[in-house]
Amino acid sequence: MQITDPKQSPLPQCSLLFSKGFFVILSLLFLFSFSCFGNLSFGQEVQQDVPIEKQTQEELNLEKDQSNLLQITERIVTVRKDLDALKKKTSTPEIANRMEELEKELVNLNQSFETAATKLQEEELPQKEEIKFDWSRELQEITKPLLLAIREISDKPRKVDTLKARKESLAKQISRYENAKKHLEALAAKNSIENKEIKKNYVTRLNKLSEKYNSESLKFKLEETQRSLDQIQATEKSFFEFLADSFGDFFKVRGKNLLVAFFFFFGFWWGLDKTYSLISSKTKILKKLNPQVRKLVNAASNVFIMTISVFAGLVSLYMQDDWLLLSIIIMTLFAVAWSSRQVIPAFLKELRLILDLGTVREGERLIWKGVPFLVKDIGIYTTLVNTRLSGGTIKMPTGELMGKNSRPAVKTEPWFPTKTGDWVILSDETFGEIMTQTIEQVVLKHKGSLKYYPTTEFLTLHPINLSTGYVLVIHFGLDYGIQSRICDDIPLMFEEGLKKHLAHHFEKDSPELLGIRVYFDNAGASSLNLLIIVEVDGKGAGDYYSFQRDVNSTLVKICNENELVIPFNQLTVSLSDDVKSLASTSLQNQGIINLPSEQSGN
């Protein structure tokens, strides 16, 4: 065998080394494989032994748990039977207490059964959720769309304010950082520390602080902030442009939704109102009802129609998913209802009047500010009517009638003592013609001039309406010389004489004088008195004083024609005895009279 020098032939040496290395690698791989297969078989043997023990222990635990659960179940059944038996008995305090105890025990048993069956702790069991109504949360949910809309509108101004505040803050911070860095550089420039280790530590700490208070990054942030602010302000619009754009955006979407909601509201209101009107006009059901009941039905129908119409409008917004408008309308309705809580008592009283169930009712007579009126209609507004007055219709809120009273009207009673064109005499002796009478004032033509009275004051003057007809009553005295004829002849003479002299007033197609009667009235102190009654038609109301003068003149003419004496009033003076004695003595002394001699004993 020939041995070569390794230096001369290196390749065979490398092959040898490679073959040895390959053998070593194969050996190691074999040992590793053997160890793996050996461990695997050993592990299988262990795993075959462990499940047998675990299975036995699990079976024991299951049997134990099952036994516990069966005991709990038996107790549950017993408790339920006891509860059912107690429920059938007459209730007493002892039975009630016992039932409460059993119910608590039943709850605990059910819970124990659940924990034992599920192997969960009591706190791990699912708890019943208590539903609590949170007003604040519900209010937040309702107002959320509105707040989001407000936030969206104010988003740009808020961004501008935020950027401005940030810019100011960064500028102040840069100034502080630059001052701090100058101070750090001044400290680092000093070289008075001899200890090298301390100096190194000192310089290192100053360098770190110098890096920390470097203002370059803040300047970069300031530039970014300024750039963002410039961009926003470049697109910023004027207030009117912003307002116009906001309204435009609103009406593009919200306006359409709002228009649909109004369409639904008015559509339902019109349709239901027309339907109710058609039912009430075509059928006689409502007409047969009592007026008060009819009023109540009308009011209930109006409330129902309004409620359905509002609900239809809200449903239309809900179907369009417009939660903003829905929230605004709901909040508005809630605000109106909340603010109306103070006026609800007064509203209920007013509602009674509207339903014709109050102290003022339709078709009755009401005194309003001293003047009588007919209550024609009661609704949201009340209509009062007086046909005797010019412009005699008043329309007022029904609430103003609270505290008033009406009464059934009498068919024959007048609604005002006069009408335009009537002649009246007032208690202040004013005589004139009614030119105008309204709710506020009455105007009389008196002696060619106009005289004004407030209507209430006019009524307090107790006007006598001559235009409805009147009677002249005259007392006329005659001398006692005709005493034997005063009861029969004289009254007849005067009656015929008056009719003869005043015949032109009787002979007209529409006579002004309706009749004349003369009676003996009484015997006065100096005359026998006649009573003359002259009935005058209302057409002669304007000649009231003229007729009086004519009648008086005629009476004097009759006396002249029949040579009758009209006496004058005589004055009778009664004197005391002392005055009589003094007067007699004075007259005797003057020789004017001679008194007869006194009788003895006087």
Helices and strands as residue ranges (DSSP letters): H 10-88, H 93-118, G 122-124, H 135-153, H 155-189, H 196-212, H 216-234, H 239-249, I 250-254, H 255-282, H 285-288, H 291-319, H 323-339, G 340-342, H 344-354, E 364-368, E 371-378, E 381-385, E 393-397, G 398-401, E 406-408, E 423-425, E 431-437, E 441-446, E 449-454, H 455-460, E 464-465, G 466-468, E 470-478, G 480-485, H 489-501, H 503-506, E 513-523, E 528-536, G 538-543, H 544-561, H 577-590
